[in-house]
Amino acid sequence: MNSLIDSIKSLASAYMQEVTDIRRHLHRHPELSFKEFETAKFIAGKLKEYGIPYEDKIATTGIVALIKGKNPESKVVALRADMDALPIKEKNTVEYCSIYEGVMHACGHDAHMACLLGAAKILQEIRDSFYGMVKLIFQPSEEYYPGGARVMIEEGVLENPKPDAIFGQHVFPELDAGKIGMKSGKFMASTDEVYITVKGKGGHAAIPDKVIDPVLIASHIVVALQQIVSRKSSPLMPTVLSFGKISSEGKTNIIPDEVRLEGIIRTFDENWRKEITEQITKIACGMAESMGGSCEVTIEQGYPAVVNNAQLTNKAWDFAVEYLGSENVHELDMRMTAEDFSYFAQKVPGCFYRLGTRNEKKGISSNLHSSTFDLDESSLETGMGILAWFAVCELAVDR
């Protein structure tokens, strides 16, 4: 396998400028969830250029491509990249800044696509050196419910052929460029959205005895619901319940008829996830009723937790050490952020890992989903190379 490592590293270096140009083009032209039409055309054009057959318009804008090695029916490994951008106004001043007002690749999906295209070009070049087949999945709408992964699965992306394993890569500004991070087992949290409408009786704020104040009731509800995390959840089940929006039509001297709360639930256990929703409804409605008002609770279920297959991830760790050296492979903690890669990992053994993109010397350290997010583009060489290496290693008959 040493000769293959050398070949992949050499090709990753040779394709670095092209992949950088791809990333910059995609960064300049971000598109929101399920609207990645020009992005899909660009990806399809590259696959055609590389001689890789593909199928498009899956889940509206998704693309699936196949690279066949020797004895292609023997085993299938899938590699996935997400495509959508975020509704964020970019504040960077780089030459490849977004040309669309209020839309930005602030989560690194431009890099994910560029790395997968780079890996595809490498794998197509060395296809006579591995057995089996590589399935490339370019997925729309990771950022927006119901999530492109679920829709693609419903439309058959994991069939004909069905992968034996799947890898997903995500940029990570908490690690330096040239490094990757991994976590076996439970890695990223499930995510649900909480919508609570508190109803009372509005009126003049100077005559509070004549109203049923939904602002006061909502305030008590927000505080009371924190007992679910502090008193109901086990330390073995990390849980987050946060409210990011409280809104009403009141004024300084007007108490409104209703107040709306919006928040999130994050956890890792499906049974506890279900119990939390019951607890929220019970506490919120009980609190509102005890204060003379009423309450409507809607909880929209989002993505399940990302659980990395232990056997696949442990193997991938060893593969990564071979390719990058042990000093560049780091074990990560569980994270309360969420990812719809979880749907893929529920269907086939999955490994979702992180690609370091930080470079303090270059001033590249902004967090994901921020208006100044960027990445050290040297990480693209690492990203495309390790993707190709994972695929080749997992397909190898003697590993």
C-alpha positions in Angstrom: 0.0 0.0 0.0 3.0 2.3 0.3 3.1 2.8 -3.4 -0.6 3.8 -3.3 0.1 6.3 -0.6 2.8 7.9 -2.7 0.6 7.9 -5.8 -2.3 9.6 -3.9 -0.1 12.2 -2.2 1.6 13.0 -5.5 -1.8 13.4 -7.3 -3.2 15.4 -4.5 -0.3 17.8 -4.8 -0.6 17.9 -8.6 -4.3 18.7 -8.5 -4.0 21.2 -5.7 -4.3 24.3 -7.8 -7.3 22.9 -9.7 -9.1 22.0 -6.5 -8.3 25.4 -5.0 -9.8 27.0 -8.1 -12.9 24.8 -7.7 -13.3 25.8 -4.1 -13.0 29.5 -4.9 -15.5 29.3 -7.7 -18.0 27.5 -5.4 -17.3 30.0 -2.7 -18.0 32.9 -5.0 -21.3 31.3 -6.1 -23.0 30.0 -3.0 -26.6 28.7 -3.2 -29.1 28.0 -0.5 -30.6 24.6 0.4 -32.4 22.8 -2.4 -31.5 25.7 -4.7 -28.0 24.5 -5.7 -28.9 24.4 -9.4 -25.8 26.2 -10.7 -23.6 24.3 -8.2 -25.0 21.0 -9.5 -24.3 22.0 -13.1 -20.7 22.9 -12.2 -20.1 19.6 -10.4 -21.7 17.6 -13.3 -19.4 19.4 -15.7 -16.3 18.4 -13.7 -17.4 14.8 -13.4 -17.9 14.7 -17.2 -14.5 16.3 -17.7 -13.0 13.5 -15.5 -14.8 10.8 -17.4 -16.9 9.7 -14.4 -20.5 8.7 -15.1 -23.1 10.3 -12.9 -26.8 10.7 -12.3 -28.2 14.1 -11.4 -31.4 15.8 -10.1 -31.7 13.4 -7.1 -33.5 15.2 -4.3 -33.8 18.2 -6.7 -30.1 19.1 -7.1 -28.2 16.1 -5.8 -25.7 14.1 -7.8 -24.4 10.5 -7.6 -21.4 9.2 -9.5 -19.6 5.9 -9.7 -15.9 5.1 -10.1 -15.3 1.4 -10.9 -12.1 -0.3 -10.0 -11.2 -3.9 -10.7 -14.0 -6.4 -9.9 -16.4 -3.5 -9.2 -19.2 -5.6 -7.8 -17.0 -6.9 -4.9 -17.4 -4.0 -2.5 -18.7 -0.4 -2.6 -17.6 2.5 -0.5 -19.4 5.9 -0.6 -17.9 9.3 -0.1 -20.3 12.2 0.7 -20.1 16.0 0.4 -22.9 18.5 1.1 -23.6 21.4 -1.3 -25.6 24.2 0.3 -24.6 27.6 1.7 -26.1 29.7 4.5 -28.1 32.9 4.6 -25.2 35.0 6.0 -23.7 38.2 4.6 -20.0 37.6 4.1 -17.6 40.1 5.7 -14.4 38.7 4.2 -12.5 40.8 1.7 -10.8 38.0 -0.2 -10.8 37.9 -4.0 -13.2 34.9 -3.9 -15.8 36.6 -1.7 -19.4 35.6 -2.3 -21.0 37.6 -5.1 -24.5 37.0 -3.8 -25.7 39.4 -1.1 -26.7 37.7 2.1 -25.6 34.2 1.0 -22.2 32.6 2.0 -20.4 29.3 2.3 -19.9 29.9 6.0 -19.9 26.2 6.9 -17.2 25.0 4.4 -19.4 23.1 2.1 -17.5 24.6 -0.8 -14.4 22.9 0.5 -16.3 19.6 1.0 -17.3 19.6 -2.7 -13.9 20.6 -3.9 -12.2 17.9 -1.8 -14.6 15.3 -3.1 -14.1 16.3 -6.7 -10.3 16.2 -6.1 -10.6 12.7 -4.5 -12.8 11.7 -7.5 -10.1 12.8 -10.0 -7.4 10.9 -8.0 -9.5 7.7 -7.7 -10.4 7.8 -11.4 -6.7 8.1 -12.2 -5.8 5.1 -10.0 -8.9 3.0 -10.6 -6.8 0.0 -11.9 -5.1 -0.1 -8.5 -8.1 -1.0 -6.3 -10.9 -3.4 -6.2 -14.6 -2.6 -5.9 -16.4 0.7 -6.6 -16.5 4.2 -5.1 -19.9 5.9 -4.9 -19.7 9.7 -4.9 -22.6 11.5 -3.2 -23.1 15.3 -3.7 -25.9 16.1 -1.3 -28.1 19.2 -1.2 -29.5 20.9 1.8 -27.6 19.8 4.9 -28.5 23.1 6.6 -32.3 23.0 6.2 -34.9 20.5 7.3 -35.8 17.8 6.3 -32.2 17.5 5.1 -31.0 16.4 1.7 -29.6 13.1 3.1 -33.0 11.9 4.1 -34.6 12.9 0.8 -31.7 11.3 -1.2 -32.1 8.0 0.7 -35.9 8.1 0.1 -35.1 8.4 -3.6 -32.7 5.4 -3.6 -29.2 6.9 -3.3 -28.1 4.0 -1.1 -29.3 1.3 -3.6 -28.0 0.0 -6.9 -25.4 -0.4 -5.6 -25.7 -0.3 -1.8 -22.5 0.9 -0.1 -20.8 -1.3 2.4 -19.5 1.8 4.2 -19.7 5.6 3.9 -17.3 8.4 4.8 -18.2 12.1 5.4 -15.7 14.9 5.9 -16.4 18.3 7.5 -14.1 21.3 7.9 -13.0 22.1 11.5 -11.5 25.5 12.4 -10.5 24.2 15.9 -7.8 22.0 14.3 -4.8 23.3 12.4 -4.7 22.6 8.6 -2.9 19.3 7.9 -4.7 17.5 10.7 -7.9 15.5 11.1 -10.1 14.7 14.1 -12.1 11.5 14.7 -14.5 10.1 17.3 -15.8 6.5 17.4 -19.4 5.9 18.5 -21.7 8.8 19.5 -20.2 12.0 17.9 -22.8 14.6 17.1 -26.2 15.3 18.7 -29.7 14.9 17.5 -31.5 18.2 16.8 -35.2 19.2 17.3 -36.8 22.6 17.1 -39.2 23.8 19.8 -42.0 26.3 19.2 -44.1 27.5 22.1 -47.0 29.9 21.9 -48.0 31.3 25.3 -51.5 32.9 25.3 -52.8 35.3 27.8 -55.0 38.5 27.9 -53.3 41.7 26.7 -53.9 45.2 27.9 -52.3 48.4 29.3 -49.0 47.6 30.9 -49.8 50.2 33.7 -52.8 48.2 34.7 -51.3 44.6 35.1 -54.2 43.5 37.4 -56.5 43.7 34.4 -54.4 41.3 32.1 -53.0 37.8 32.0 -49.4 38.6 31.1 -48.0 36.1 28.6 -44.6 37.8 28.8 -44.4 36.9 32.5 -45.7 33.4 31.8 -43.2 32.9 29.0 -40.4 34.0 31.3 -41.3 31.5 33.9 -41.6 28.8 31.3 -38.1 29.4 30.0 -36.7 29.2 33.5 -38.8 26.2 34.5 -37.8 24.2 31.4 -34.1 24.3 32.4 -34.9 21.8 35.2 -35.2 19.2 32.4 -31.4 19.6 31.8 -30.3 20.2 35.4 -32.7 17.8 37.2 -34.1 15.2 34.7 -31.2 14.3 32.4 -28.5 11.8 33.4 -24.8 13.0 33.2 -24.3 10.1 30.8 -26.8 11.7 28.4 -25.5 15.2 27.5 -28.4 17.5 26.8 -28.9 21.1 25.6 -32.3 22.9 25.7 -31.8 26.5 24.6 -34.2 29.3 23.4 -32.9 31.7 20.9 -36.0 33.7 20.1 -38.7 35.4 22.2 -41.2 37.6 20.2 -44.5 39.4 20.7 -46.4 42.3 19.4 -46.3 44.2 22.7 -44.8 47.7 23.3 -43.4 49.5 26.3 -46.9 50.2 27.6 -48.8 47.3 25.9 -48.9 43.8 27.2 -49.6 41.5 24.2 -52.1 38.7 23.9 -49.4 36.1 23.2 -45.7 35.5 23.2 -43.8 33.1 20.9 -40.7 31.1 22.0 -38.4 29.3 19.7 -35.5 27.0 20.7 -33.6 23.8 20.2 -33.1 20.4 21.9 -29.9 18.5 21.4 -29.1 15.1 22.9 -27.7 11.6 21.9 -30.3 9.1 23.2 -33.4 8.4 21.2 -35.5 7.3 24.2 -34.5 10.4 26.2 -35.1 12.5 23.1 -38.7 11.4 23.1 -39.1 11.9 26.9 -37.8 15.5 26.7 -40.6 16.4 24.3 -43.1 15.1 26.7 -41.5 16.9 29.6 -41.4 20.2 27.7 -45.1 20.0 26.9 -46.1 19.0 30.4 -44.1 21.7 32.1 -44.9 24.6 29.7 -48.6 23.9 29.6 -48.8 23.3 33.4 -47.0 26.6 34.1 -49.2 28.6 31.7 -52.4 27.1 33.2 -51.2 27.8 36.8 -50.8 31.5 35.9 -54.2 31.8 34.2 -53.0 31.5 30.6 -52.7 28.7 28.1 -49.9 27.2 25.9 -49.4 25.5 22.6 -46.2 23.4 22.1 -44.9 22.2 18.7 -41.7 20.2 18.5 -40.4 19.5 15.0 -38.1 16.6 14.9 -34.8 17.2 13.1 -31.8 15.0 12.5 -30.9 12.0 14.6 -27.5 11.8 16.4 -24.4 11.0 14.3 -23.1 7.6 15.6 -19.9 6.5 13.9 -19.5 2.8 13.4 -16.9 1.7 15.8 -15.2 -0.9 13.6 -15.1 1.4 10.6 -13.9 4.4 12.5 -11.2 2.5 14.3 -9.9 1.1 11.0 -10.1 4.7 9.5 -8.0 5.9 12.4 -5.2 3.5 11.5 -5.5 4.4 7.8 -5.2 8.1 8.7 -2.1 7.5 10.9 -0.5 5.7 7.9 -1.3 8.6 5.6 -0.8 11.6 7.9 1.3 10.4 10.8 0.0 9.9 14.4 0.8 13.5 15.3 -1.8 14.7 12.8 -4.7 12.5 13.9 -6.6 13.7 16.9 -9.4 12.2 19.0 -12.4 14.5 19.4 -15.1 14.9 22.0 -18.8 14.5 21.5 -20.3 17.7 20.0 -23.7 19.2 20.5 -23.9 20.4 16.9 -25.8 18.3 14.4 -25.4 16.8 10.9 -27.8 15.0 8.6 -25.0 12.5 7.7 -26.6 10.7 10.6 -29.3 9.4 8.2 -26.6 7.7 6.1 -24.9 6.3 9.2 -28.2 4.7 10.3 -28.4 2.7 7.0 -24.8 1.7 6.4 -21.6 1.7 8.6 -20.5 5.3 8.6 -17.5 7.4 9.6 -17.9 11.2 9.9 -14.6 13.0 10.7 -13.2 16.5 10.8 -10.7 18.2 8.6 -8.5 20.8 10.2 -8.6 24.2 8.5 -7.1 26.7 11.1 -4.0 28.8 10.5 -3.4 31.4 13.3 -0.4 32.9 11.5 -2.6 33.7 8.5 -5.4 35.0 10.8 -7.7 32.1 9.7 -9.5 31.1 12.9 -13.2 32.2 12.6 -15.8 29.8 13.7 -18.2 28.0 11.4 -21.5 29.9 10.6 -19.7 33.2 11.1 -19.6 36.0 8.5 -15.7 35.9 8.5 -15.3 32.1 8.2 -12.5 31.1 5.8 -10.0 28.2 5.7 -6.4 27.6 5.1 -6.5 26.3 1.6 -3.6 24.0 2.2 -6.1 21.8 4.0 -7.7 21.0 0.6 -4.7 18.8 -0.3 -5.1 16.9 2.9 -8.9 16.7 2.4 -8.9 15.2 -1.1 -6.0 12.9 -0.3 -7.4 11.4 2.9 -10.8 10.9 1.2 -9.2 8.9 -1.6 -7.0 7.0 0.8 -9.9 6.0 3.0 -11.8 4.7 0.0 -8.8 2.7 -1.3 -8.0 1.2 2.1 -11.6 0.2 2.8 -11.8 -1.5 -0.6 -8.5 -3.3 -0.3 -8.9 -7.1 -0.2 -5.9 -7.6 2.1 -6.7 -5.1 4.8 
